[in-house]
Amino acid sequence: MRRVLRESVSAGMILDQPIYGLNGQVIVNSGVELSEFHISKIAELDVKYIYVQGEAVLIDENDTVALNAKSEFVLAAHMALNEVQVGKYVQIDSIKGRVMTLLDECCMRKEIQPLFTAMQNCNDYLFKHAVCGYFFAMMIGISCGVEGVRLRDLGLGALLRDVGMITISREILNKPGTLSPEEMAIVKQHTEKGHELLQHNSEISLAVANCALQHHERFNGSGYPRGTKDNGIHEFAQIAALADVYSSMTANTPYRKALSVYDTLGIIGKAGAAYFNPALIRVLVNNVAVYPLGAIVRLNNQAVGIVNDYADELRNKPILNITRNESGERVNQTVTIDMEANPGLYIADIS
């Protein structure tokens, strides 16, 4: 199935979803081969787009320029993902191949490739942020049982969530230091700009476009651009929003250093329920083990221990079996420290 703008509808296309009139009655049913008569009726109803049978238009195998651009994009995406320190926290190997195969398929879509290229050329951080958010969104989506065409739409929506940034002045995007309130207001326009760009692409579904529009909306209605809340936010945009924030907080940006996975999940766990779907937070936490069982950690008092259990649901307060004390001496008897019950202690390093 693919979406086609009214201006691009032609006779011979086969309708995949019914077209409804103003009173909800079916005007043209699915499975009908469109004729000039049907097209005139569509125009009278002021239908902006329809869904027809068929796959997205792919890059021709003889188009070497486009194929080379696709290969370069996928390679750069691999490199961007490898720079993210997620390996020891995320079970990355089990899904990375599948996720990157789907990315490769996305890049074969002819009308979409220019958007990827524009993002890559616009800003290095923007591109890396798009790729990392895409990975975490796909990780959450796969864990939630999203499959098939819906998984592809989720991935494409997460990858293109910030595509509206290509319409923002390079002076603002690359400005060192803090943006002024006026500049920030301009940057916030990227959600609606991106939605507009994607809506006018007949190969892109509404679910994908909604990721661009709503990935800065928040569950309590405090987000932008429209203050949409709860399940008024599209399910894919909810996933993209959480992945966007997580990947942003754990990445180095022009404005600050990356937060640790520990700190990031702590912040999301404490304040996130107001901003994100709590069920999705649980899925993220279940996939991102800040301190995996068996990990060796060093505390701020120099004691060393092994993660044996967790004191909290978010798994960011581990229970440790201490192997070396504060003086570095080996501990022979069983000594257990519950990090939740010892607020003066924190994990300084993990291996």
Buried (B, 14 or more C-beta within 10 A) or exposed (E): EBBBBBEEBEEEBEBBBBBEEEEEEEBBEBEEEBEEEBBEBBEEBEBEBBBBBEEBBEBEEEBEEBBEBBEBBBEBBBEBBEEBEBEBBBBBEEBBEEBBEBBBBBBBBBBBBEBBBBBBEBBEBBBBBBBBBBBBBBBBBBBBEBEEEBBBBBBBBBBBBBBBBBBBEEEBBEBEEEBEEEBEEBBBBBBBBBBBBBBEBBBBBBBBBBBBBBBBBBBEBEBBBBEBBEEEBBBBBBBBBBBBBBBBBBBEEEEEEBBBBBBBBBEBBEEBEEBBBEEBBBBBBEBBBBBBEEBBBBBEEEBBBBBEEBBBEBBBBBBBBBBBBEEEEEBEEEEEBBBEEEEEBEBEEBE
